[in-house]
Amino acid sequence: MRNIKLTIEYDGTHYAGWQRQKNVLAIQQVIEEAIEKITSEKVDIIGSSRTDTGVHAKAYAANFHTNSNIPAERFREAINSKLPKDIVILYSEQVDEGFHARYSSTGKKYCYSILNRLQPPAINRNYVYHHKGNLDIEKMQQASKYFIGTHDFAAFKNTGSSVKTSVRTITQSEVVKCGDIVKYYVAGDGFLYNMVRIMVGTLLEVGNGKVKPEDIAKILSSKDRGNAGKSAPALGLCLEEVYY
Amino acid sequence: MRNIKLTIEYDGTHYAGWQRQKNVLAIQQVIEEAIEKITSEKVDIIGSSRTDTGVHAKAYAANFHTNSNIPAERFREAINSKLPKDIVILYSEQVDEGFHARYSSTGKKYCYSILNRLQPPAINRNYVYHHKGNLDIEKMQQASKYFIGTHDFAAFKNTGSSVKTSVRTITQSEVVKCGDIVKYYVAGDGFLYNMVRIMVGTLLEVGNGKVKPEDIAKILSSKDRGNAGKSAPALGLCLEEVYY
């Protein structure tokens, strides 16, 4: 059997996230059904992570095993021909038997987009979180630096998935303003359940003055979810890259 | 009667353009009905221009007259409360009696967005035109400069609206590449029917080598629509600004 890796862009607006579930439509299911149509095989795609309902991805990674003799590079077009417009396979390639989209991953990069102006967005409204109130960008930038390094992120994790440890290493944590769009880029070796959205929610509290930049260190060391901010809405979040 | 100017952002994907028409839904109609709901007056909104089906706007301008005593600045929120999510009033303000969104305008700025890569877009798919083939951006940049200045744009106009003259002055004409997105910015004192889309269609022919940059001058002086490129698809086009 060959092992095929897919790199996938999707608009998560109309899906219940990546992972196949009962009674709702997940991206995994849509792609598995598309592959079944072209290979006549039942496949189980291995995804690099769960993503929440409404979260987007510019380069989600996944893999599946197949006995089909379709050339690896041809899967891209073949699967795309069976997919709706909001899911697109960017690349398909053969990988080593041992490659596992989740366990082989060495890290991920996310981007969270905030539209910071009085009026809600008409254009791009499914891809940005609209925040009306003033934001102190400089303070958010200072605060974002406290996330860099290896920390226990227990305070930045919602219950809902079991993991052995909540220690993660963050290598990039950057707030960038461009016009009325504020983007938060964060990369690391792994992310806990809702971790990026809670980090953004907390940065927003720094932006509106409720939390001081240096408080981030205290929130981290408290390991208490109650001390961090709310989870920012899913629609602003986009998985940008999965590292191997 | 007071004269109220509106600045409007809209996602044109699901509308038959700005102008009210029979049997299809236009943005003008949706906004007129929203205003009627809050003022109980029948209003005729004057728009700064028609826009085609699927074209977007970040700052469309329009005005209407009203006997209502709602403060001018309050119209923004009041109208927004009656609008669907893909149309947003950004500003509402009282203007001089003589202000006319179309006749008072001194110019407009558009942006056309092209996604230049093999794979179609999942994210932002309603806001970019997907062009697979290689594009020579440098040649497109050279070509774009031939549009600057005062020219007869008869070759860059589709039939469908009657205008006295097809002479227009272009003040900005710029091709910018950022990753796999190519943006074309064009500003001028006015635009003919489908003019920007035909300019983009012709720049794409320069990009794929069918037309030389210097041929733009010849196409202009020919005044023959047959010599210019096809109209580029509407969805990549966005009205960025209306000047007064």
Interface residues (C-beta under 8 A of the other chain):
Chain A: E9 Y10 D11 H56 K58 R76 N80 K85 D86 I87 V88 I89 L90 Q119 P120 P121 A122 I123 N124 R125 Y127 C238
Chain B: E9 Y10 D11 H56 K58 R76 N80 K85 D86 I87 V88 I89 L90 Q119 P120 P121 A122 I123 N124 R125 Y127 C238
